Amino acid sequence: MRTMRIGKLNKRVTFVSYDDERDELGQNKKAFKDVKTVWATFAPVRGREYYEAQKIREEVTYKLYCRYLPSVTSDMYIRYKDKLYEITSVIDVDLEHKMLEIYCVEKIKKVNKLE
């Protein structure tokens, strides 16, 4: 059994998801919609580089802890400091409905610099 240390929840994050909305022409379009803003612990866990379409991509994985929210799913995103992070997994710690452990990924595009 893990206990949540409330003092460590020092980052303000917002869970967002895609939602259908109509534009001025009456057409459906996808847009991000804020679901819930909470306090969380948010820190990088690991990083890696890989090739995709002959370009080097960098990917950083983050781990987030927050209070239990039943509406959070792995098809959502997290917004923190004007960056979006794609949620890869949501774990209910010890199945107690008290704390969530969330893994998310920030994909960074690298710019090739010629020297």
mmCIF file of the C-alpha atoms, coordinates in Angstrom:
data_MODEL
# 
_entry.id   MODEL 
# 
loop_
_atom_site.group_PDB 
_atom_site.id 
_atom_site.type_symbol 
_atom_site.label_atom_id 
_atom_site.label_alt_id 
_atom_site.label_comp_id 
_atom_site.label_asym_id 
_atom_site.label_entity_id 
_atom_site.label_seq_id 
_atom_site.pdbx_PDB_ins_code 
_atom_site.Cartn_x 
_atom_site.Cartn_y 
_atom_site.Cartn_z 
_atom_site.occupancy 
_atom_site.B_iso_or_equiv 
_atom_site.pdbx_formal_charge 
_atom_site.auth_seq_id 
_atom_site.auth_comp_id 
_atom_site.auth_asym_id 
_atom_site.auth_atom_id 
_atom_site.pdbx_PDB_model_num 
ATOM 1   C CA . MET A 1 1   ? 0.000   0.000  0.000   1.00 0.00 ? 1   MET A CA 1 
ATOM 2   C CA . ARG A 1 2   ? 1.421   3.336  -1.080  1.00 0.00 ? 2   ARG A CA 1 
ATOM 3   C CA . THR A 1 3   ? 0.519   6.564  0.603   1.00 0.00 ? 3   THR A CA 1 
ATOM 4   C CA . MET A 1 4   ? 0.126   9.778  -1.292  1.00 0.00 ? 4   MET A CA 1 
ATOM 5   C CA . ARG A 1 5   ? 2.285   12.640 -0.105  1.00 0.00 ? 5   ARG A CA 1 
ATOM 6   C CA . ILE A 1 6   ? 0.061   15.651 -0.766  1.00 0.00 ? 6   ILE A CA 1 
ATOM 7   C CA . GLY A 1 7   ? 2.970   18.105 -0.490  1.00 0.00 ? 7   GLY A CA 1 
ATOM 8   C CA . LYS A 1 8   ? 4.580   16.516 -3.568  1.00 0.00 ? 8   LYS A CA 1 
ATOM 9   C CA . LEU A 1 9   ? 1.571   17.412 -5.750  1.00 0.00 ? 9   LEU A CA 1 
ATOM 10  C CA . ASN A 1 10  ? 3.116   20.705 -6.843  1.00 0.00 ? 10  ASN A CA 1 
ATOM 11  C CA . LYS A 1 11  ? 2.437   20.854 -10.604 1.00 0.00 ? 11  LYS A CA 1 
ATOM 12  C CA . ARG A 1 12  ? -0.829  22.107 -12.110 1.00 0.00 ? 12  ARG A CA 1 
ATOM 13  C CA . VAL A 1 13  ? -1.788  19.880 -15.058 1.00 0.00 ? 13  VAL A CA 1 
ATOM 14  C CA . THR A 1 14  ? -4.881  19.737 -17.236 1.00 0.00 ? 14  THR A CA 1 
ATOM 15  C CA . PHE A 1 15  ? -6.354  16.602 -18.782 1.00 0.00 ? 15  PHE A CA 1 
ATOM 16  C CA . VAL A 1 16  ? -7.635  17.294 -22.305 1.00 0.00 ? 16  VAL A CA 1 
ATOM 17  C CA . SER A 1 17  ? -9.387  15.183 -24.925 1.00 0.00 ? 17  SER A CA 1 
ATOM 18  C CA . TYR A 1 18  ? -10.501 15.516 -28.512 1.00 0.00 ? 18  TYR A CA 1 
ATOM 19  C CA . ASP A 1 19  ? -14.088 16.592 -28.928 1.00 0.00 ? 19  ASP A CA 1 
ATOM 20  C CA . ASP A 1 20  ? -16.291 17.209 -31.970 1.00 0.00 ? 20  ASP A CA 1 
ATOM 21  C CA . GLU A 1 21  ? -17.495 20.761 -32.436 1.00 0.00 ? 21  GLU A CA 1 
ATOM 22  C CA . ARG A 1 22  ? -19.092 22.656 -35.282 1.00 0.00 ? 22  ARG A CA 1 
ATOM 23  C CA . ASP A 1 23  ? -17.370 25.521 -37.033 1.00 0.00 ? 23  ASP A CA 1 
ATOM 24  C CA . GLU A 1 24  ? -19.031 28.593 -38.571 1.00 0.00 ? 24  GLU A CA 1 
ATOM 25  C CA . LEU A 1 25  ? -19.840 26.601 -41.749 1.00 0.00 ? 25  LEU A CA 1 
ATOM 26  C CA . GLY A 1 26  ? -21.642 23.892 -39.782 1.00 0.00 ? 26  GLY A CA 1 
ATOM 27  C CA . GLN A 1 27  ? -18.954 21.277 -40.365 1.00 0.00 ? 27  GLN A CA 1 
ATOM 28  C CA . ASN A 1 28  ? -17.672 18.981 -37.654 1.00 0.00 ? 28  ASN A CA 1 
ATOM 29  C CA . LYS A 1 29  ? -14.070 19.419 -36.588 1.00 0.00 ? 29  LYS A CA 1 
ATOM 30  C CA . LYS A 1 30  ? -11.909 17.949 -33.848 1.00 0.00 ? 30  LYS A CA 1 
ATOM 31  C CA . ALA A 1 31  ? -10.700 20.282 -31.114 1.00 0.00 ? 31  ALA A CA 1 
ATOM 32  C CA . PHE A 1 32  ? -9.112  19.880 -27.715 1.00 0.00 ? 32  PHE A CA 1 
ATOM 33  C CA . LYS A 1 33  ? -11.458 20.250 -24.776 1.00 0.00 ? 33  LYS A CA 1 
ATOM 34  C CA . ASP A 1 34  ? -10.306 20.659 -21.177 1.00 0.00 ? 34  ASP A CA 1 
ATOM 35  C CA . VAL A 1 35  ? -11.640 17.855 -18.987 1.00 0.00 ? 35  VAL A CA 1 
ATOM 36  C CA . LYS A 1 36  ? -10.142 18.491 -15.540 1.00 0.00 ? 36  LYS A CA 1 
ATOM 37  C CA . THR A 1 37  ? -7.325  20.552 -13.993 1.00 0.00 ? 37  THR A CA 1 
ATOM 38  C CA . VAL A 1 38  ? -5.608  18.965 -10.982 1.00 0.00 ? 38  VAL A CA 1 
ATOM 39  C CA . TRP A 1 39  ? -2.468  19.103 -8.835  1.00 0.00 ? 39  TRP A CA 1 
ATOM 40  C CA . ALA A 1 40  ? 0.054   16.378 -9.631  1.00 0.00 ? 40  ALA A CA 1 
ATOM 41  C CA . THR A 1 41  ? 3.620   15.171 -9.333  1.00 0.00 ? 41  THR A CA 1 
ATOM 42  C CA . PHE A 1 42  ? 5.147   15.282 -12.798 1.00 0.00 ? 42  PHE A CA 1 
ATOM 43  C CA . ALA A 1 43  ? 8.706   14.163 -13.633 1.00 0.00 ? 43  ALA A CA 1 
ATOM 44  C CA . PRO A 1 44  ? 10.657  12.641 -16.551 1.00 0.00 ? 44  PRO A CA 1 
ATOM 45  C CA . VAL A 1 45  ? 11.452  8.941  -16.297 1.00 0.00 ? 45  VAL A CA 1 
ATOM 46  C CA . ARG A 1 46  ? 13.451  8.089  -19.440 1.00 0.00 ? 46  ARG A CA 1 
ATOM 47  C CA . GLY A 1 47  ? 14.263  9.291  -22.916 1.00 0.00 ? 47  GLY A CA 1 
ATOM 48  C CA . ARG A 1 48  ? 15.214  7.698  -26.208 1.00 0.00 ? 48  ARG A CA 1 
ATOM 49  C CA . GLU A 1 49  ? 15.973  8.519  -29.795 1.00 0.00 ? 49  GLU A CA 1 
ATOM 50  C CA . TYR A 1 50  ? 14.781  6.584  -32.824 1.00 0.00 ? 50  TYR A CA 1 
ATOM 51  C CA . TYR A 1 51  ? 14.546  6.907  -36.593 1.00 0.00 ? 51  TYR A CA 1 
ATOM 52  C CA . GLU A 1 52  ? 11.203  7.571  -38.203 1.00 0.00 ? 52  GLU A CA 1 
ATOM 53  C CA . ALA A 1 53  ? 10.881  8.355  -41.894 1.00 0.00 ? 53  ALA A CA 1 
ATOM 54  C CA . GLN A 1 54  ? 14.640  8.907  -42.099 1.00 0.00 ? 54  GLN A CA 1 
ATOM 55  C CA . LYS A 1 55  ? 14.590  11.542 -39.373 1.00 0.00 ? 55  LYS A CA 1 
ATOM 56  C CA . ILE A 1 56  ? 15.843  11.323 -35.824 1.00 0.00 ? 56  ILE A CA 1 
ATOM 57  C CA . ARG A 1 57  ? 13.009  11.614 -33.284 1.00 0.00 ? 57  ARG A CA 1 
ATOM 58  C CA . GLU A 1 58  ? 13.434  12.117 -29.590 1.00 0.00 ? 58  GLU A CA 1 
ATOM 59  C CA . GLU A 1 59  ? 10.880  10.803 -27.131 1.00 0.00 ? 59  GLU A CA 1 
ATOM 60  C CA . VAL A 1 60  ? 10.745  11.532 -23.410 1.00 0.00 ? 60  VAL A CA 1 
ATOM 61  C CA . THR A 1 61  ? 8.551   9.470  -21.061 1.00 0.00 ? 61  THR A CA 1 
ATOM 62  C CA . TYR A 1 62  ? 7.081   11.133 -17.966 1.00 0.00 ? 62  TYR A CA 1 
ATOM 63  C CA . LYS A 1 63  ? 5.441   9.687  -14.870 1.00 0.00 ? 63  LYS A CA 1 
ATOM 64  C CA . LEU A 1 64  ? 2.620   11.572 -13.203 1.00 0.00 ? 64  LEU A CA 1 
ATOM 65  C CA . TYR A 1 65  ? 0.896   10.918 -9.882  1.00 0.00 ? 65  TYR A CA 1 
ATOM 66  C CA . CYS A 1 66  ? -2.439  12.526 -9.004  1.00 0.00 ? 66  CYS A CA 1 
ATOM 67  C CA . ARG A 1 67  ? -5.539  11.791 -6.978  1.00 0.00 ? 67  ARG A CA 1 
ATOM 68  C CA . TYR A 1 68  ? -7.873  9.180  -8.417  1.00 0.00 ? 68  TYR A CA 1 
ATOM 69  C CA . LEU A 1 69  ? -10.135 10.376 -11.243 1.00 0.00 ? 69  LEU A CA 1 
ATOM 70  C CA . PRO A 1 70  ? -12.392 7.751  -12.828 1.00 0.00 ? 70  PRO A CA 1 
ATOM 71  C CA . SER A 1 71  ? -12.791 9.785  -16.035 1.00 0.00 ? 71  SER A CA 1 
ATOM 72  C CA . VAL A 1 72  ? -9.093  9.715  -17.015 1.00 0.00 ? 72  VAL A CA 1 
ATOM 73  C CA . THR A 1 73  ? -8.350  7.274  -19.855 1.00 0.00 ? 73  THR A CA 1 
ATOM 74  C CA . SER A 1 74  ? -5.395  6.485  -22.085 1.00 0.00 ? 74  SER A CA 1 
ATOM 75  C CA . ASP A 1 75  ? -6.925  8.242  -25.099 1.00 0.00 ? 75  ASP A CA 1 
ATOM 76  C CA . MET A 1 76  ? -6.521  11.649 -23.412 1.00 0.00 ? 76  MET A CA 1 
ATOM 77  C CA . TYR A 1 77  ? -3.664  14.115 -23.325 1.00 0.00 ? 77  TYR A CA 1 
ATOM 78  C CA . ILE A 1 78  ? -2.050  16.147 -20.562 1.00 0.00 ? 78  ILE A CA 1 
ATOM 79  C CA . ARG A 1 79  ? -1.298  19.843 -20.908 1.00 0.00 ? 79  ARG A CA 1 
ATOM 80  C CA . TYR A 1 80  ? 1.503   21.207 -18.729 1.00 0.00 ? 80  TYR A CA 1 
ATOM 81  C CA . LYS A 1 81  ? 3.281   24.517 -19.351 1.00 0.00 ? 81  LYS A CA 1 
ATOM 82  C CA . ASP A 1 82  ? 1.978   24.916 -22.921 1.00 0.00 ? 82  ASP A CA 1 
ATOM 83  C CA . LYS A 1 83  ? 3.074   21.410 -23.968 1.00 0.00 ? 83  LYS A CA 1 
ATOM 84  C CA . LEU A 1 84  ? 0.909   18.406 -24.759 1.00 0.00 ? 84  LEU A CA 1 
ATOM 85  C CA . TYR A 1 85  ? 1.802   14.930 -23.569 1.00 0.00 ? 85  TYR A CA 1 
ATOM 86  C CA . GLU A 1 86  ? 0.163   11.790 -24.942 1.00 0.00 ? 86  GLU A CA 1 
ATOM 87  C CA . ILE A 1 87  ? -1.031  9.405  -22.215 1.00 0.00 ? 87  ILE A CA 1 
ATOM 88  C CA . THR A 1 88  ? 0.212   5.847  -22.771 1.00 0.00 ? 88  THR A CA 1 
ATOM 89  C CA . SER A 1 89  ? -1.120  4.165  -19.624 1.00 0.00 ? 89  SER A CA 1 
ATOM 90  C CA . VAL A 1 90  ? -3.291  4.912  -16.594 1.00 0.00 ? 90  VAL A CA 1 
ATOM 91  C CA . ILE A 1 91  ? -2.800  2.751  -13.498 1.00 0.00 ? 91  ILE A CA 1 
ATOM 92  C CA . ASP A 1 92  ? -5.022  2.749  -10.409 1.00 0.00 ? 92  ASP A CA 1 
ATOM 93  C CA . VAL A 1 93  ? -2.323  2.219  -7.755  1.00 0.00 ? 93  VAL A CA 1 
ATOM 94  C CA . ASP A 1 94  ? -3.106  -0.886 -5.667  1.00 0.00 ? 94  ASP A CA 1 
ATOM 95  C CA . LEU A 1 95  ? -6.694  -0.761 -7.043  1.00 0.00 ? 95  LEU A CA 1 
ATOM 96  C CA . GLU A 1 96  ? -7.704  1.439  -4.102  1.00 0.00 ? 96  GLU A CA 1 
ATOM 97  C CA . HIS A 1 97  ? -9.254  4.331  -6.096  1.00 0.00 ? 97  HIS A CA 1 
ATOM 98  C CA . LYS A 1 98  ? -7.041  6.817  -4.252  1.00 0.00 ? 98  LYS A CA 1 
ATOM 99  C CA . MET A 1 99  ? -4.134  7.553  -6.575  1.00 0.00 ? 99  MET A CA 1 
ATOM 100 C CA . LEU A 1 100 ? -3.385  7.309  -10.300 1.00 0.00 ? 100 LEU A CA 1 
ATOM 101 C CA . GLU A 1 101 ? 0.019   6.584  -11.805 1.00 0.00 ? 101 GLU A CA 1 
ATOM 102 C CA . ILE A 1 102 ? 0.035   7.881  -15.375 1.00 0.00 ? 102 ILE A CA 1 
ATOM 103 C CA . TYR A 1 103 ? 2.739   7.413  -17.984 1.00 0.00 ? 103 TYR A CA 1 
ATOM 104 C CA . CYS A 1 104 ? 2.819   9.885  -20.850 1.00 0.00 ? 104 CYS A CA 1 
ATOM 105 C CA . VAL A 1 105 ? 5.121   10.712 -23.750 1.00 0.00 ? 105 VAL A CA 1 
ATOM 106 C CA . GLU A 1 106 ? 6.404   13.960 -25.196 1.00 0.00 ? 106 GLU A CA 1 
ATOM 107 C CA . LYS A 1 107 ? 7.654   13.548 -28.751 1.00 0.00 ? 107 LYS A CA 1 
ATOM 108 C CA . ILE A 1 108 ? 10.232  16.113 -29.778 1.00 0.00 ? 108 ILE A CA 1 
ATOM 109 C CA . LYS A 1 109 ? 11.110  16.883 -33.390 1.00 0.00 ? 109 LYS A CA 1 
ATOM 110 C CA . LYS A 1 110 ? 14.817  17.422 -33.893 1.00 0.00 ? 110 LYS A CA 1 
ATOM 111 C CA . VAL A 1 111 ? 16.137  20.003 -36.299 1.00 0.00 ? 111 VAL A CA 1 
ATOM 112 C CA . ASN A 1 112 ? 19.193  18.957 -38.252 1.00 0.00 ? 112 ASN A CA 1 
ATOM 113 C CA . LYS A 1 113 ? 21.918  21.568 -37.944 1.00 0.00 ? 113 LYS A CA 1 
ATOM 114 C CA . LEU A 1 114 ? 24.664  21.735 -40.528 1.00 0.00 ? 114 LEU A CA 1 
ATOM 115 C CA . GLU A 1 115 ? 27.985  22.994 -39.267 1.00 0.00 ? 115 GLU A CA 1 
# 
